[in-house]
Amino acid sequence: MNYRPFIDGLRALAVLAVLLYHFDLGVPGGYVGVDIFFVISGYLITGIILKDLAHDRFHIVAFWERRIRRILPMLAVVVTVSLLLGWLLLFPKEYKKTGLATVMQSLMASNIYFSQAEDYFANDTDIRPLLHTWSLAVEEQFYLFFPLLLWGLRRWPRPRLTMVLGVISLLALGLSMYTLKAYPKPTFYWLPMRAWELGVGAVLATWVGQRYCPPRWLAELGGGLGLLGILYAVFAYTSETPFPGLTALLPCVGAGLIIWANEKHATWVGKLLSWRGLVGIGLISYSLYLWHWPIVAYVKYWFEPLALPVRLGLLLGCLGLATLTWKYVETPFRQRRWFASRPQIFGFAMVTVGVIFVAGMLVRHIPRIPSPFIPAAVEHYAAERGDNLLAVQGYQRTRTDLEQGKLCALGVGNPRQPVHLLVWGDSHALAVLPTLDAMCREYGVRGWAATQSGMAPLLGYGSRGRGGDDASQYHAAILNHVRQNRIPNVLLVGKWIGYDDGTARLQNSFAQTLAAGQAAGATVWIMEMVPRHGGDVPRGLARNEILGRAEANVGWPVPDFLAASQPQDEVIARLTAAGAKILDPKEYLLDAQQRCRVVRDGKALYFDTNHLTVTGTDLLRPMFVPIFTGATTPATTQVTPGS
């Protein structure tokens, strides 16, 4: 296909959106840049294949050769560097995960791996240095199957081919919309739910120039609307926007409109995107995309939060590094200066993929050589990152579990004994379960828990948990259990600061929930949010020990946290008049300097920025005692938290 500089400019727009999003530079919807890349790939790949088919010169082996030269060399460099840096900088658990991600990427399946393990918008994804390879896996899977489809339909008239690809794309879009709510992670990562975005470009490549050339004014309008749609998504979308699904139409159709409008004539948008600076960034966009995320991940791993000058400096560093590798890695392979013949490049590919696979397996299964950067004395903090239930299957509950009566059991296991307590909440509730379980055993009572990460335990709030459940049906099932089993105590625990949108919505939802719990016959206890911190606590403690700093500076000063949580605390405090029982954890989590405590007896009290470890939750035992008052006399034998 003839070179058109505006497409490189569109690539630059896409990659800059992604970079600005990941560097926290004021672009909350910048992740849609990946969707723009998909549209561009679908358009270019389809156009190239159709042109080769039209001249009877298409060969699938030649196609895959070009894809290998384009993708593999830079990917191999970045994966290798990421593994080496991981050995130096990551705790063992995260390093083993990086090894498994490496194995899956060598099999072109990292998107499937991350769909089983990671929510792209979760707080801890910044410690997954190869997370961004999910989009490469999607494209690699597309390259395997799509050329065969076009070859099989090579004798079909172009209008019919356009219609078939359009129908397939619409079906994929419908699948994405259908699965987004129930299966959000596969919808985000898997090719079948993303295929329609590549299909937008493919349909465009088969359709443009067939019969209709738009008038100049219409092309100018289309290009402007396309750019406006992309910019709106980039600046208006957030991590809370349901995505991809229907919302991904805006950036994808926007990219398609820009390509369509500039197919015959350069519009004002095309001229803007053809500016030399943007074209230059577009040329290095692949290297830039590959380098930026490992750099973000490793720097944040030890030095979060990052000041604005640091983030800007890292962005410039990524541009410089990408320019070097584009010149000395990408270009020589694409211009056949290295491994010029087809047997040579396929041999290179087999050896490289094999080495990456074996390296990932070794990292995954062989004990790591100690890192010179991480002393053995601080590696106990790594274990404390796993001192929680969030990653343990069987504790979180879905709506189906609740409707089938499968709640998480706490305390004594006698099914004939009445339930004394139901814990209802999100991941913060899950974090306190080990201590509440121990206290239920200690007092000889039975308890239940219904928790799902990301879902506010609030009626009328409309949040959706990480399990994809709709809040209204989920909460209705919980209240039904409270009512039918006459549970006398309901404890609400949540990350309240994450649910306030600056209006009366939070207050109204709390009031509804309190009234519903009381109507079901329960005393409603509300635990205020535990102090959160500006960076990962175990890593911060390890960093301070390595650098000889005081451990206290990891925790937030109390006035800072109080200022941040004041709106939520005031809403909760007003519920006392309506009969709510308020539990305040802050007084149990302060140190001698009146800072929010992060460590006790050398053990971290948090396993990330805002979730308590079992050690941290154990400090809240006195706060929970009123819930059990009158239940029974505590046993003389102390039960270990989490037992």
C-alpha positions, 0 to 999 in steps of 0.5 A: 500500500502507498505510504500515507503519513497521516496514518503514522500521525494517527498512530502517534495520537494513539500511543501518546494517549496510552502513555499519558494515561499510564504516566498519570498526565491528565488523560483518564481515557487514554487507554482507548489508544489501544483500540485505535491501534486495532482499527489501524491494524485491521485496515492496513493488514486487510488492505495489504492482503487484498492487494496481494490477492488481487495481483495473485501474489499472496502467500501466507508464509510471506505474510507471516514473515513480514509479521515476524520481522515487524513484531518479534525482534523488539518484543524479544528485546523488551521481554529479555530486559524485563526479565533481567530487571525483574530479577534485580527489582521484583520480589519473588512472587511478582517475579514468578508471575512475570515468568509465567507471563513470559511463557504465555506471551511466547505462546501468543496467549498472554491476553488469556493469562491476564484475563484469568489474573488481572483487572486492567484497571485494578490498583496493583496492575502497575507491578505487572511489567508485561501486562501491555503484551495482551494487545500484542497477543490479540493482534498475533491471534488475528494474524494467524486466522484472518489471512486464511479467511480472506484467502478463502473468500478471495473470489467473492466480489468486494461488496459481498466481502464487505458485507460478510466482514461487517456481519462478523464485526457486528456479531463480535460487537454484540458478543462484547456488549453481552459479556461485558457485565458478566465477564468483564475481564475476558471481554477486555482481553480476548480476541472474540470480543475485540475482533470487531475493532479490527473489523472496523478497519477491515471493513473500511479497507474493503469498502473504500474506493469501491463506488463512492468518493465523498465530496470534499465538505463531507470528508472534512466533516467526517475527519473532524467528527472522527478526531472529536470522537477520539478526543472526547473518549480520551479526556471524558472516559475513566477507569470506571467507564464500562469498557470495551462494549458499546463505549469503544465505538466512539474511538474506533469509529472516530479512527475509522472516520479519519481514515475514510475521510483522508482516503482520497484527499488530505483533509485538515485533520489529515494535514494536522496528523501529517505534521512531521513531529507526529509522524516521527512519533508514529514511526517509533510508536511500536517501540514506544508502546513496548518500552513505556509500560515496563519502565512505568512498572519498575519505577512505580514498584519502588518509587511510587508516588512519582512527582510530576517532573519525574513522570515527565522525565520518564516520558522523555526517556521512553521517547529516546529509548524508542528512537534508538531501538527503532533505528537499531533493532526494528529498522534493520530487521524490516529492511532485511539487513539482518537475517535477510532470507526467509529460512534465516528469519524463521530460524531466528523466530524459532530459536528466540521464541524457544529461548523466551519460553525456557527463560520464563519457565526457569523463572517460574519454577527454579529458585531465584538467584538472590538479587543484589538489590533486594537484601534477604533481610527485607524479603519477608515483606514480600511474603506479607503481600500475600498475607490476605484472602483476596487471592484465595479462591472460595472467599469471595461470593457471587450472586449465584453463590448467595442465591444457592445459600453458599455464603462464606462461613465464619466461626463455629460450624454447627449449621443448627446454631443461629447466625450471629453476624453477617459481614457485607462488603467489598475487598476491605471486608474480605481483609478483616474476615480472618480476625472476625472469623477468629473472634466468632470462634472465640465467642462461640458464635456462627457468622457469614460473610458476603464479599465481592471486590469493587462492589459497594455494600450500599443499596441504590449505588449501582456499583458492579463487583469484580465478579461482574454481578449487578449490585441490586440483585446481589444485595437483594440476595443478602437482605433475603438471607438476613430476613429469613435467618433473622441475623441480629448483626450486619457489619458493613465494611467498604472502601468508602472513599472510593465510592463518593462522587461528591454528591448526596448519592453516598448519603442516600445509599447509606440511608437506604441500606440502613433502613433495609437492614433494620427492616430485616430485623438487624442492628447495622454496624458500619466500619469507617474506612481504614487509613490508606497510604500513598504507596504500596506499604510492604515495598515502601518498608523494604525500600526504606530499610534498603535506603536506611530511612525511618519506617514511619515516613511510609504512613500518611500523617493523620491530618492528611487522611482525615482531610481526605476521608472527611466527606465520607466520615461526616456522612457515616457519622450522621447515621448514628441518629438513625440507629447505626452503630459506628466503628472507627478503626483510626484510633487503633492504627496510629503510632506514637507520632500520630501517623497512620501505622504501617508496621508492628513488630517488623511486620507490615500492617497493609499488603498494598496501599489500603488493605490490611494484612491479618496482622493489621486486622488483628489490631482492630479486635477491641473495636469489634468486641461490641458486636459480640457483647452478650453473645457468650463469655469469651473462651479462655484459649486465645485463637490465632487470627485466621485460624 
